[in-house]
């Protein structure tokens, strides 16, 4: 009887853990990238001004605006006029670039 209770308890715990395990949706793993052109770099304040197309994940039309850069994103290889692909998220009220890639 004790073996059955132990197995039942183990199965119940396994099933419960499945209910509380966070899952990553397809939308979270696929970054929506937007094309843009570098207009200005502010290395000291970790900001970049981009002329960009529609940002679909934020439902934002194309325009020119300043973005903050997430830690770890380097601007060393960029200069005004360069084309880029980027992903931006609204974090604590600010638009923050979380992925940035130069285009040829």
Secondary structure, 3 states (H helix, E strand, C coil): CHHHHHHHHHHHHHHHHHHHCCCCCHHHHCCCCEEEEEEEEECCCCEEEEEECCEHHHCECCEEEEEEECCCCCCCCCCCCCEEEEEEEEECCEEEEEEEEECC
